[in-house]
C-alpha cells in the first residue's frame, strides 16, 4: 500500500512555495503527493517533479475537463479538444513523474443536461477515452477514471458504471478509481460497489462525507477498508479533503465554513487513519 495526500487542500497550481508543506508530508510518513494538473506547462512540471523526487516522494496527478473541452459533447470539435487536453495533461504527468492520472476527465464537471447520459454520449465518452488511453500507454501513465456524485456530473455516478465504462474502453492503461465521499452519497451497498469494480480498480481516495478530516464524519470506513482488503487492493490510498485556503478551490468544492484546525493536522490525522486501518487488516 502507498499513502498519498492530495495537494488540492492547499493549491490548484502548486509552486515552490508549497515545497515546505510537501516536505512536512514526507516527514509525517506519506509515500507521495497527488498533484493537481490544471496548468499544462510541461516545463514547469518537469522541474517540479525533480523537486518532489529529491524529497524521496512519488506522485500521482488529478485533473478535470470542462464544458469547452467536454469529451462527450455532441460537437466533434469540442470532443477533440477534450482528447487533446487530456493528452497534454498526460505529457505533464510524464514530465512530473506521476504514475497515475485520476479525476473526472471523462466529461465536463458541473455541467448537466437535465437527464442521464444518452447512448451517444456514452459512446462518445468511450471513444474519447480510448484515444486518451492509447496515448497514456505511449507515455507510460495509468488512467484512473473517477465517478462523481449526481451533483457534480451525470455520465458516471456509481462505481459499477465506471467499471463498465473502462471495460468498454478496453485498454490496459485505462482503469478506474474508487472514492469514499462519492460512494457515501451514491452507493446503496458500499461493499458490493467495491466488489463490482475490483477487477479494474487502480486507485482509492479516502475522503470524509463533509470533505474534512477522514474519520470525523459518518463515512463507513470499516466497511470500506474491510472490502478493499477482501478484494485484494494494494495500490495508492490518497487523502482528498478541501478547505478555505484557496478561494477558487473552496468555491468549486462548495466549502464556506472551517471544518478542521489546520491543513497539516488534517493530513496527519488522515494518514494515521489509513495506516491504522490498513495495519488491522493487511
C-alpha positions, 0 to 999 in steps of 0.5 A: 500500500502507498499513502498519498495526500492530495495537494488540492487542500492547499493549491490548484497550481502548486509552486515552490512555495508549497515545497515546505508543506510537501516536505512536512508530508514526507516527514509525517510518513506519506509515500507521495503527493497527488498533484493537481494538473490544471496548468499544462506547462510541461516545463514547469512540471518537469522541474517540479517533479525533480523537486518532489523526487529529491524529497524521496516522494512519488506522485500521482496527478488529478485533473478535470475537463470542462464544458469547452473541452467536454469529451462527450459533447455532441460537437466533434470539435469540442470532443477533440479538444477534450482528447487533446487536453487530456493528452497534454495533461498526460505529457505533464504527468510524464514530465512530473513523474506521476504514475497515475492520472485520476479525476473526472476527465471523462466529461465536463464537471458541473455541467448537466443536461437535465437527464442521464447520459444518452447512448451517444454520449456514452459512446462518445465518452468511450471513444474519447477515452480510448484515444486518451488511453492509447496515448497514456500507454505511449507515455507510460501513465495509468488512467484512473477514471473517477465517478462523481456524485449526481451533483457534480456530473451525470455520465458516471455516478456509481462505481459499477458504471465506471467499471463498465465504462473502462471495460468498454474502453478496453485498454490496459492503461485505462482503469478506474478509481474508487472514492469514499465521499462519492460512494457515501452519497451514491452507493446503496451497498458500499461493499458490493460497489467495491466488489463490482469494480475490483477487477479494474480498480487502480486507485482509492481516495479516502475522503470524509462525507463533509470533505474534512478530516477522514474519520470525523464524519459518518463515512463507513470506513470499516466497511470500506477498508474491510472490502478493499482488503477482501478484494485484494487492493494494494495500490495508492490510498490518497487523502482528498479533503478541501478547505478555505485556503484557496478561494477558487478551490473552496468555491468549486468544492462548495466549502464556506465554513472551517471544518478542521484546525489546520491543513497539516493536522488534517493530513496527519490525522488522515494518514494515521487513519489509513495506516491504522486501518490498513495495519488491522487488516493487511 
